[in-house]
Amino acid sequence: MKKKSLLPNNCPQCGSSKLDRENAFGKIECQNCFWLGDVSDYVEHPPADWRRWSKKVYLATLLGFVTFMGIQLALWQRFSVDVTWIFLKRVTWQADVNDWLDMGAICNSLGKFSCSVNAFSQVLYRQPRNRTALANLAIAHSQLSDWKQAQKYFEAYFSLGGEAFDTMFWYARTLVHLNDRQRGLEWYYKALILKPDLLEVSSELVDQLMAMEFFEEALAFVGHISAGKPERDVFWGQKVVSLNSFMQEHEAGRAEGSLAEFRVPSLTGSDYYLPVWTEERGNVQFALVDGEVDESIFPRYAVDIRLIEKVMETEKLKTDDEVKEVEIPRLRIGPWWFSNVKVTLCENCQLRLGRDLLDELNMEEETRFDIDFLAFSR
């Protein structure tokens, strides 16, 4: 658009028409009174194109919003809208404790544990005794392998009466990483009281017992949670084979104290299982402790067929079903071997240790960290 000229014909000061417009400096000079004006003051500028500029502003705003939400979606996935809302409340100083708790939960869900630490720290800043924040801060620090810091928050949480399962589980892990294995075992057991069927906790407990050379207690625990039949579960069946092999490879170097006694745990206060072996470097089997029967009972499949055949030959029996009792030359219970042990045979029954064998052991009931144990010594 061309600029429209509005230059004056007469001097605004003296009215003279003698104006010099050809000034090289863009000025207008009156030849009569020497008034001096600026040409630019007399040029009409085109009106601003507001429609064009408003369109640009709209498109820029839309592009910025789409870009921002795209970044939010990439960072926060399905929580992008929730996080954006919390962000807006934060920048306007409107975020409260619940907003920070929500933010921490979102961070946990996405495995952003540094973010979790920041969010739950904000909660504690406002409410220093908030147990939810303490528990989540402890677990987040554990996830970041900041074990010492995690321990501080765990202990603050438990001092306020907290007893959540996942907090107990992660506290056990923390203690193990801080080389306080004995207390770590205590908290694994406490966690299992709340959720006895959780495989992850049971597996880690067994691994820690093995690392501490509590081989018999580890195997006895597997026997208890599998009702003496770990082979019926793929995981525990493979685990028992691995544990048995590990024990046989390492027991020669065991500390003397670990052979003096061992404990058999029960999460229910009943159904205690002892690990037993019928031959050197053989497979482990699990015998139910049964003080109500006089004799020990073994299923036929658990006994070497040659022992049954020997009885058949000696007593001139025609079928193995007629064999009701055999003598096992060597039977290992826990870390101790027994010789010439007579057992009664049954068909597909639970292997049981009766009073005939239990009387040869010292057995005491005890309770530790709310778990019932049978302590055996010889």
ZAMARGU-4260 file (C-alpha; in steps of 0.2 Angstrom, whole numbers, plus 5000, padded with zeros to 4 digits):
<rodrens>
0) 5000/5000/5000 | 5007/5017/4995 | 5009/5030/5007 | 4998/5046/5005 | 5007/5063/5005
5) 5000/5076/5018 | 5014/5089/5016 | 5007/5106/5020 | 5006/5120/5007 | 5009/5134/5019
10) 5020/5136/5033 | 5011/5132/5049 | 5020/5145/5058 | 5019/5161/5047 | 5007/5155/5034
15) 5020/5158/5020 | 5019/5147/5004 | 5038/5148/5002 | 5042/5130/5009 | 5057/5121/5003
20) 5053/5102/5001 | 5068/5097/4992 | 5079/5096/5008 | 5092/5082/5007 | 5089/5079/5026
25) 5071/5075/5025 | 5065/5091/5032 | 5053/5105/5026 | 5060/5123/5028 | 5051/5139/5027
30) 5060/5152/5017 | 5051/5166/5026 | 5052/5162/5045 | 5065/5148/5044 | 5052/5136/5052
35) 5059/5118/5051 | 5048/5102/5050 | 5050/5083/5047 | 5043/5076/5031 | 5039/5059/5041
40) 5027/5069/5052 | 5016/5072/5036 | 5015/5054/5029 | 5000/5044/5032 | 5005/5026/5037
45) 4994/5011/5032 | 4983/5003/5045 | 4990/4988/5054 | 4984/4971/5046 | 4977/4964/5062
50) 4969/4949/5054 | 4986/4943/5047 | 4994/4946/5064 | 4981/4937/5074 | 4982/4922/5062
55) 5000/4921/5065 | 4998/4922/5084 | 4985/4909/5083 | 4995/4897/5073 | 5011/4900/5084
60) 5000/4897/5100 | 4993/4881/5092 | 5010/4875/5087 | 5017/4878/5104 | 5003/4869/5113
65) 5004/4854/5101 | 5023/4853/5104 | 5021/4855/5122 | 5008/4841/5123 | 5018/4830/5112
70) 5033/4832/5124 | 5022/4828/5138 | 5015/4813/5130 | 5032/4806/5126 | 5038/4809/5144
75) 5022/4804/5154 | 5013/4793/5142 | 4995/4790/5148 | 4998/4802/5162 | 5002/4817/5151
80) 4985/4826/5154 | 4986/4823/5173 | 5004/4829/5174 | 5000/4844/5164 | 4986/4849/5176
85) 4998/4846/5191 | 5011/4857/5182 | 4999/4871/5179 | 4994/4870/5198 | 5012/4871/5203
90) 5017/4886/5192 | 5002/4895/5200 | 5007/4890/5217 | 4990/4880/5219 | 4998/4862/5221
95) 4993/4854/5237 | 4998/4838/5246 | 4986/4827/5236 | 4993/4834/5220 | 5011/4829/5225
100) 5005/4812/5231 | 4997/4810/5214 | 5013/4815/5205 | 5023/4803/5216 | 5012/4789/5211
105) 5013/4793/5193 | 5032/4794/5194 | 5032/4777/5202 | 5021/4769/5189 | 5033/4775/5175
110) 5049/4770/5185 | 5055/4788/5187 | 5061/4786/5204 | 5071/4802/5205 | 5055/4811/5201
115) 5047/4801/5215 | 5060/4807/5227 | 5056/4825/5222 | 5037/4823/5223 | 5036/4814/5240
120) 5049/4826/5247 | 5037/4840/5244 | 5024/4830/5253 | 5036/4828/5268 | 5040/4846/5268
125) 5022/4850/5271 | 5018/4835/5282 | 5033/4828/5290 | 5024/4813/5297 | 5015/4807/5282
130) 5018/4788/5281 | 5013/4786/5263 | 5027/4799/5258 | 5040/4791/5270 | 5036/4773/5263
135) 5037/4779/5245 | 5053/4789/5248 | 5061/4774/5256 | 5057/4763/5242 | 5062/4776/5228
140) 5079/4778/5236 | 5081/4759/5237 | 5076/4758/5218 | 5090/4771/5215 | 5102/4760/5226
145) 5104/4774/5239 | 5102/4761/5253 | 5108/4772/5267 | 5096/4786/5263 | 5082/4773/5261
150) 5086/4765/5278 | 5082/4782/5286 | 5065/4784/5279 | 5061/4765/5282 | 5064/4767/5300
155) 5055/4783/5301 | 5040/4774/5293 | 5040/4759/5305 | 5042/4771/5320 | 5025/4778/5315
160) 5017/4761/5315 | 5018/4758/5297 | 5016/4739/5292 | 5013/4739/5273 | 5019/4723/5264
165) 5029/4731/5250 | 5038/4742/5263 | 5044/4727/5273 | 5050/4718/5258 | 5060/4733/5252
170) 5067/4736/5269 | 5073/4718/5269 | 5082/4721/5253 | 5089/4737/5259 | 5096/4728/5275
175) 5104/4714/5264 | 5113/4727/5253 | 5119/4736/5269 | 5126/4719/5274 | 5114/4717/5289
180) 5108/4700/5283 | 5102/4693/5299 | 5090/4708/5301 | 5086/4706/5283 | 5080/4688/5285
185) 5068/4695/5299 | 5060/4707/5288 | 5058/4694/5274 | 5049/4683/5286 | 5038/4697/5292
190) 5033/4702/5274 | 5029/4683/5271 | 5017/4684/5286 | 5006/4696/5276 | 5008/4688/5259
195) 5014/4670/5261 | 5011/4665/5243 | 5022/4679/5235 | 5035/4670/5225 | 5047/4684/5224
200) 5049/4686/5243 | 5050/4668/5246 | 5064/4666/5232 | 5074/4680/5239 | 5073/4673/5257
205) 5079/4656/5251 | 5093/4664/5242 | 5099/4674/5257 | 5098/4659/5268 | 5109/4649/5256
210) 5121/4664/5256 | 5122/4663/5275 | 5125/4644/5274 | 5108/4641/5282 | 5106/4627/5270
215) 5094/4616/5280 | 5083/4631/5285 | 5082/4636/5266 | 5077/4619/5261 | 5065/4616/5275
220) 5056/4633/5270 | 5054/4627/5252 | 5047/4610/5259 | 5035/4620/5270 | 5028/4632/5256
225) 5027/4617/5244 | 5019/4605/5256 | 5034/4593/5254 | 5031/4592/5235 | 5041/4605/5226
230) 5042/4595/5211 | 5024/4599/5207 | 5029/4617/5204 | 5040/4621/5190 | 5049/4635/5198
235) 5052/4626/5215 | 5056/4610/5207 | 5070/4618/5198 | 5075/4628/5213 | 5077/4613/5224
240) 5088/4605/5212 | 5099/4620/5211 | 5099/4622/5230 | 5104/4604/5233 | 5118/4605/5220
245) 5124/4621/5228 | 5124/4614/5246 | 5133/4599/5241 | 5147/4609/5232 | 5149/4621/5247
250) 5145/4612/5263 | 5163/4605/5265 | 5169/4623/5269 | 5154/4627/5281 | 5157/4635/5297
255) 5157/4623/5312 | 5143/4632/5320 | 5131/4630/5306 | 5132/4611/5309 | 5127/4611/5327
260) 5109/4616/5325 | 5097/4622/5312 | 5079/4629/5312 | 5064/4623/5302 | 5051/4637/5299
265) 5033/4637/5297 | 5022/4652/5292 | 5006/4643/5299 | 5013/4636/5315 | 5011/4618/5308
270) 5017/4607/5294 | 5036/4607/5297 | 5046/4599/5284 | 5064/4592/5286 | 5076/4589/5271
275) 5082/4571/5271 | 5093/4561/5259 | 5095/4542/5257 | 5112/4542/5249 | 5128/4553/5247
280) 5125/4567/5235 | 5108/4561/5231 | 5092/4571/5228 | 5084/4579/5243 | 5067/4574/5249
285) 5055/4582/5262 | 5049/4573/5277 | 5034/4580/5287 | 5038/4581/5306 | 5025/4570/5314
290) 5027/4567/5333 | 5011/4558/5334 | 5016/4542/5325 | 5029/4530/5332 | 5038/4524/5316
295) 5044/4534/5301 | 5035/4532/5285 | 5042/4532/5267 | 5033/4531/5251 | 5040/4517/5240
300) 5046/4528/5227 | 5057/4537/5239 | 5067/4521/5244 | 5080/4512/5233 | 5072/4498/5224
305) 5087/4487/5229 | 5082/4488/5247 | 5065/4481/5243 | 5072/4468/5232 | 5083/4462/5246
310) 5069/4460/5258 | 5059/4451/5245 | 5074/4439/5243 | 5077/4437/5261 | 5059/4434/5266
315) 5055/4425/5249 | 5041/4436/5244 | 5033/4436/5227 | 5029/4455/5224 | 5036/4471/5231
320) 5018/4475/5238 | 5021/4462/5251 | 5036/4472/5258 | 5030/4483/5272 | 5047/4488/5280
325) 5065/4491/5274 | 5081/4496/5283 | 5089/4511/5275 | 5108/4509/5277 | 5111/4528/5279
330) 5099/4542/5281 | 5103/4560/5282 | 5092/4572/5292 | 5098/4590/5290 | 5117/4590/5292
335) 5117/4573/5302 | 5118/4555/5296 | 5110/4540/5304 | 5114/4522/5301 | 5102/4507/5298
340) 5086/4516/5299 | 5070/4505/5299 | 5055/4513/5290 | 5038/4508/5286 | 5033/4509/5267
345) 5017/4516/5260 | 5009/4519/5243 | 5011/4537/5237 | 5009/4544/5254 | 5018/4559/5263
350) 5035/4555/5269 | 5035/4557/5288 | 5047/4556/5302 | 5040/4548/5318 | 5045/4547/5336
355) 5058/4533/5332 | 5069/4546/5323 | 5064/4562/5331 | 5068/4555/5348 | 5086/4554/5342
360) 5086/4573/5340 | 5084/4588/5352 | 5069/4597/5346 | 5062/4614/5353 | 5049/4625/5348
365) 5053/4644/5347 | 5046/4660/5340 | 5056/4673/5331 | 5050/4689/5323 | 5032/4681/5324
370) 5037/4666/5315 | 5036/4648/5322 | 5052/4637/5321 | 5057/4620/5327 | 5075/4621/5332
375) 5085/4604/5330 | 5101/4599/5337 | 5110/4583/5341
</rodrens>
